[in-house]
Amino acid sequence: IGLGDLTSEPHVSLIASMHQPADLEALKIVVRQSALALGRLHFDFLPGDVTHRETSGSLPVLSSPGLLAFRRHLIEAVRDYIQLSKSDKPFSPHVTLYQMAGTGEAEAARRIAPSHDFGDGFEAHRIDLVGRVGPPRGGTREVIAAFDLGSEGAL
């Protein structure tokens, strides 16, 4: 269902709305260290269908103790290196399947979703540090760095 750009291809946001990194290279180091320490993470889908909104769709994910601990560790690791927005907002884990879709794309996603078997969940093998490119409103996102979970490799 995901569209062909980073803004809308399927993903799970573990920490949303970070901005103003004090030192991007130091931030990469702490995210890399966290990825090595935390290891792979399993995401379990909650029962139910894809939730569709006007321009987006998602699958809810179980707030497992492992996922919540993983997220807390990441937040603590990056706290001194970047500003966190909305840190008091409740965490509602989900796989964003598509977002910012045009009318035709959203209609196609609504048609496709019921016949697609998403399975029970998936195992994450890496985390990406993603940044906005362009103006604050609009623009695109790009992967700044990708880190394998539980191994020495960074993509």
N, C-alpha and C positions, 0 to 999 in steps of 0.2 A: 504494500500500500504506500510505503514511503516514497516521497518525491525524490528527484535526482540531485538534491543539493543538501549541504550539511545542516542547514537550518531545519530541514524537515525530514531527513532520513531517520529511521527508527533509532531511538536512544532513551536512556534513563538518566535524568539529571540527578546527581547526588547532592550537589550544592548549587543552588541557583543564585544568580545576581551577585557575582563578585566583581569588584572594580578597583581601579587605582592601585595596581601592584607597586609596592615600594621598591622591590628588586625582583624582576621577572626571573632571572637566573636562579636566585635563592628559592623562589617559589617552585620552580621546576625541580630543584633538588629535594625539597621536602615532600612534594607529591611523589617523586620517584621513590624516596625512602619509604613512604607510606605504602605504595604499591608493592614494594618488595616485602615489607613486613606483614601486610594484610593477606596476601595470597588471593586465590580465586574466590569468587563470590557467586552463589547460586540465587537466582531470582525465580520465585514461584508466582505464577499468575493466580489471581483470585478467580473463582468461578464467575461466569457471566460473559456478556458480549462486549464488543468494542464500544466504548463511549464516544459518540460523535457529537461534535459541536459544529458551529457554522463553518469554520475553516480548519478544524483539527479533529484528530481522533486518537484515542489512547486505550491501553489495556491496563487495568489496575494490577498492582504487584503487592504481594503479602509483605507487611511490615515485620519481617522476622527479626528476632534478636540479633542475628548475625549481620543483617543489613543495617540495622540501626547502630550497632557498635562500629561497623565499618564507616558509616557516615560521620558519627561522632569523632572518630579518630581523625578522619580527613579534615573536619572543621577545626579541630584543635591544632592540627599540623600546619594549616595555612593561615590561621588567625593573625599571626604577627607579620604576615607578608602581603596581605591584600585585604581590602575592606569588604565586609560581608553585608549584603542588604537582606532584609526580610528574614533575619535569623530567628525571629520569634514566630514566624508563620509556620503552622503545622506542616509536617512533612507527609505528603501523600504520594508515595512512590507509584510510578506508572511508567509504562513504555509509551513514549510519544511515537505514534506510527506515522503521523503526518501533521503538519501545522502550516499556517499561512497559505493554505491551498486556495486556488481559484475555484469558482463555482463548479466548473466542469470536473476538476480534479476531485473536489469533495464529493460530488455525486458519484463519480466512479469508485471512490473508496467505500462509500456506503453500499454500493452494489457488490463489490468484491469481498468485503469483510465477512459476511455470513457464510460464505463457502470456503473460507480459508481456515485451515487447522493450525492454530498457533502453538499447539501442544500445551504442556503443563508449566512450562517455564524454560529457563536456559541458564547456562553457566557463563559468567563473564570472565574473559581472559585478559582484558586490558582496560585501562581507564585513559580517557583523553582529557587534556587540558585544552579548553576551547576558548577562543577570543573573538570578539566582534571586530570586523573590518568595515570601516566606513563611518557614516554619521551615526549619532546615538539612536535616531529613529530611522529604521531601514537598514541598509547595508547587508552584509552577510556574516557568516561565522567561519572561522577556519581552525583546524587543529594546530595548536602551538606545539604540543608535544604529546606523544602517546607512550604509555608505560605498561609493559606486561605485568600482570599481577603475579607476585610470588616468584619472579625470576629476575635475572640480571639484565635482560634485554629491554631496551627502549627503542621503539620504532622510529 
